[in-house]
Amino acid sequence: MLAATDRALEDTENRLPSRGAKEGWDLLKSARNQQGEARAAFQDGRPRMALKLTLMAKASPAQVEAYYRDALSSRNGWRLVSDARDAEGALVLLAQQNGPPLWVRIQGTDDSAMTKVELAGALLSGAKTNKPAS
C-alpha cells in the first residue's frame, strides 16, 4: 500500500487535474503519512496501542493520590516527571519507566462519595514491564 501511494505521489502531474490538484496532492500525502504511521505501529510484530481506563475508587482523593505516588515511586521502577493540578483541581501525574509513560488523573466526585482515576498510556506487545515490589 505504501508503494502504491508513493507511485501516485510521484505521478501526480499525470493523475490529478489542474483544478483541485493541490487538494489531491495534500490528500495523497496525508494518506501516505497515515500509512507510514500505521506501518510503524506494527513494526517487528509489536503493535502499539494507546489505552485509557477510568476507574472509581471508594476512597478519598488524598488516599488515592498517596497510593499512586507510592506505586509510581523509584523503588517500583518508575520516575515521577510531573505532579501538578489541572484547571479543574484534579491531580495529574506523569510517570516514566523503561517503557511507555503513564498519565494518572485523580479527581474527587461532586458528591465526595468516590474518587475518579483516569489512567492513560501505551501498551507495547511483547514489552517487558516492571512488577511492583512485594
TIVEX-314265 format. One record per residue (C-alpha): residue number from 1; residue in three letters; chain; x, y, z. Coordinates in pm, 1 decimal. Layout:
<pts>
NUM | ala | A | X | Y | Z;
...
</pts>
This chain:
<pts>
1 | met | A | 0.0 | 0.0 | 0.0;
2 | leu | A | 288.8 | 237.6 | 79.1;
3 | ala | A | 445.2 | 167.8 | -260.3;
4 | ala | A | 117.0 | 235.1 | -440.5;
5 | thr | A | 74.6 | 566.7 | -261.2;
6 | asp | A | 436.3 | 657.1 | -335.7;
7 | arg | A | 379.3 | 586.3 | -707.6;
8 | ala | A | 65.8 | 802.2 | -703.9;
9 | leu | A | 258.8 | 1084.1 | -536.4;
10 | glu | A | 539.5 | 1060.2 | -794.4;
11 | asp | A | 288.6 | 1068.5 | -1081.0;
12 | thr | A | 57.0 | 1342.2 | -950.1;
13 | glu | A | 110.4 | 1565.3 | -1253.2;
14 | asn | A | -43.0 | 1299.9 | -1479.2;
15 | arg | A | -312.2 | 1177.6 | -1241.4;
16 | leu | A | -457.4 | 1494.4 | -1092.5;
17 | pro | A | -647.3 | 1752.7 | -1292.5;
18 | ser | A | -522.0 | 2109.5 | -1270.9;
19 | arg | A | -835.0 | 2206.6 | -1081.3;
20 | gly | A | -805.7 | 2068.4 | -725.2;
21 | ala | A | -452.8 | 1937.4 | -782.6;
22 | lys | A | -319.1 | 2086.2 | -459.6;
23 | glu | A | -602.2 | 1932.7 | -258.2;
24 | gly | A | -545.7 | 1596.4 | -426.9;
25 | trp | A | -171.8 | 1616.4 | -360.9;
26 | asp | A | -234.8 | 1703.8 | 4.9;
27 | leu | A | -482.2 | 1415.6 | 37.1;
28 | leu | A | -235.3 | 1165.4 | -109.3;
29 | lys | A | 45.3 | 1296.2 | 107.1;
30 | ser | A | -175.4 | 1271.9 | 417.1;
31 | ala | A | -270.7 | 914.0 | 325.1;
32 | arg | A | 98.7 | 829.2 | 282.4;
33 | asn | A | 182.5 | 971.7 | 623.9;
34 | gln | A | -101.9 | 780.8 | 789.5;
35 | gln | A | 5.8 | 458.2 | 619.5;
36 | gly | A | 361.1 | 516.7 | 740.2;
37 | glu | A | 240.1 | 570.9 | 1096.4;
38 | ala | A | 25.2 | 257.8 | 1082.9;
39 | arg | A | 318.4 | 55.6 | 948.0;
40 | ala | A | 548.7 | 187.4 | 1220.5;
41 | ala | A | 291.4 | 91.9 | 1483.8;
42 | phe | A | 319.8 | -273.1 | 1379.3;
43 | gln | A | 693.1 | -299.2 | 1311.5;
44 | asp | A | 864.1 | -611.6 | 1435.9;
45 | gly | A | 528.1 | -766.6 | 1519.4;
46 | arg | A | 488.7 | -538.3 | 1821.6;
47 | pro | A | 161.8 | -349.1 | 1786.8;
48 | arg | A | 136.3 | -37.0 | 1996.7;
49 | met | A | -194.6 | 63.5 | 2145.7;
50 | ala | A | -296.9 | 368.0 | 2340.0;
51 | leu | A | -507.5 | 282.4 | 2639.7;
52 | lys | A | -727.4 | 489.3 | 2866.2;
53 | leu | A | -901.4 | 342.6 | 3167.2;
54 | thr | A | -1137.2 | 518.0 | 3404.2;
55 | leu | A | -1175.4 | 368.4 | 3749.7;
56 | met | A | -1380.8 | 469.7 | 4050.8;
57 | ala | A | -1233.2 | 424.4 | 4397.5;
58 | lys | A | -1424.7 | 420.5 | 4727.1;
59 | ala | A | -1154.3 | 627.0 | 4894.2;
60 | ser | A | -1079.9 | 994.2 | 4939.1;
61 | pro | A | -876.9 | 1176.6 | 4672.7;
62 | ala | A | -594.7 | 1220.6 | 4926.9;
63 | gln | A | -577.4 | 842.9 | 4987.0;
64 | val | A | -580.5 | 765.8 | 4613.3;
65 | glu | A | -315.7 | 1032.4 | 4545.7;
66 | ala | A | -90.7 | 884.3 | 4815.9;
67 | tyr | A | -140.0 | 535.4 | 4672.4;
68 | tyr | A | -38.7 | 637.1 | 4318.0;
69 | arg | A | 254.7 | 849.3 | 4434.0;
70 | asp | A | 385.0 | 544.2 | 4620.5;
71 | ala | A | 306.4 | 296.8 | 4339.5;
72 | leu | A | 486.9 | 518.8 | 4086.6;
73 | ser | A | 797.0 | 560.9 | 4302.7;
74 | ser | A | 1155.0 | 478.6 | 4209.8;
75 | arg | A | 1151.6 | 164.8 | 4426.3;
76 | asn | A | 892.4 | 27.5 | 4181.6;
77 | gly | A | 1091.5 | 123.3 | 3872.1;
78 | trp | A | 908.7 | 449.8 | 3798.3;
79 | arg | A | 1013.7 | 814.6 | 3794.6;
80 | leu | A | 755.3 | 1087.3 | 3857.7;
81 | val | A | 816.5 | 1352.6 | 3593.1;
82 | ser | A | 518.5 | 1572.9 | 3673.8;
83 | asp | A | 296.2 | 1609.9 | 3979.9;
84 | ala | A | 55.7 | 1902.3 | 3931.1;
85 | arg | A | -306.1 | 2012.1 | 3949.6;
86 | asp | A | -506.6 | 2087.9 | 3635.0;
87 | ala | A | -762.3 | 2367.4 | 3585.1;
88 | glu | A | -1035.5 | 2152.1 | 3745.5;
89 | gly | A | -826.0 | 2084.7 | 4055.3;
90 | ala | A | -754.5 | 1721.4 | 3965.8;
91 | leu | A | -409.0 | 1584.2 | 4038.2;
92 | val | A | -224.6 | 1483.3 | 3720.3;
93 | leu | A | 81.4 | 1259.9 | 3748.2;
94 | leu | A | 316.5 | 1172.5 | 3463.3;
95 | ala | A | 542.3 | 876.5 | 3532.6;
96 | gln | A | 814.3 | 721.1 | 3318.7;
97 | gln | A | 996.8 | 390.3 | 3328.7;
98 | asn | A | 1199.5 | 176.9 | 3088.9;
99 | gly | A | 897.8 | 159.0 | 2862.8;
100 | pro | A | 595.0 | 368.7 | 2781.0;
101 | pro | A | 494.4 | 655.5 | 3012.5;
102 | leu | A | 179.7 | 659.0 | 3222.9;
103 | trp | A | -54.2 | 950.6 | 3295.0;
104 | val | A | -274.2 | 934.5 | 3603.6;
105 | arg | A | -551.0 | 1188.6 | 3669.6;
106 | ile | A | -721.6 | 1178.1 | 4009.0;
107 | gln | A | -1033.9 | 1376.7 | 4095.5;
108 | gly | A | -1298.1 | 1355.6 | 4366.0;
109 | thr | A | -1660.7 | 1326.3 | 4259.2;
110 | asp | A | -1908.5 | 1610.9 | 4317.3;
111 | asp | A | -2078.3 | 1419.9 | 4599.5;
112 | ser | A | -1740.3 | 1325.8 | 4757.7;
113 | ala | A | -1851.2 | 961.9 | 4770.6;
114 | met | A | -1582.9 | 833.9 | 4532.9;
115 | thr | A | -1264.9 | 929.3 | 4352.8;
116 | lys | A | -1231.4 | 907.8 | 3975.5;
117 | val | A | -897.0 | 777.2 | 3846.4;
118 | glu | A | -806.9 | 804.1 | 3477.6;
119 | leu | A | -506.7 | 603.9 | 3358.5;
120 | ala | A | -366.5 | 669.6 | 3011.5;
121 | gly | A | -65.7 | 521.7 | 2842.7;
122 | ala | A | 58.9 | 291.0 | 2572.0;
123 | leu | A | 88.5 | -83.0 | 2562.8;
124 | leu | A | 370.3 | -244.4 | 2368.1;
125 | ser | A | 300.4 | -605.6 | 2289.5;
126 | gly | A | 592.6 | -820.7 | 2395.4;
127 | ala | A | 743.5 | -541.5 | 2606.1;
128 | lys | A | 876.6 | -624.5 | 2949.6;
129 | thr | A | 702.8 | -448.7 | 3236.3;
130 | asn | A | 822.1 | -376.7 | 3584.8;
131 | lys | A | 632.4 | -565.5 | 3852.0;
132 | pro | A | 567.8 | -384.8 | 4180.4;
133 | ala | A | 783.3 | -488.8 | 4473.5;
134 | ser | A | 612.4 | -739.6 | 4702.9;
</pts>
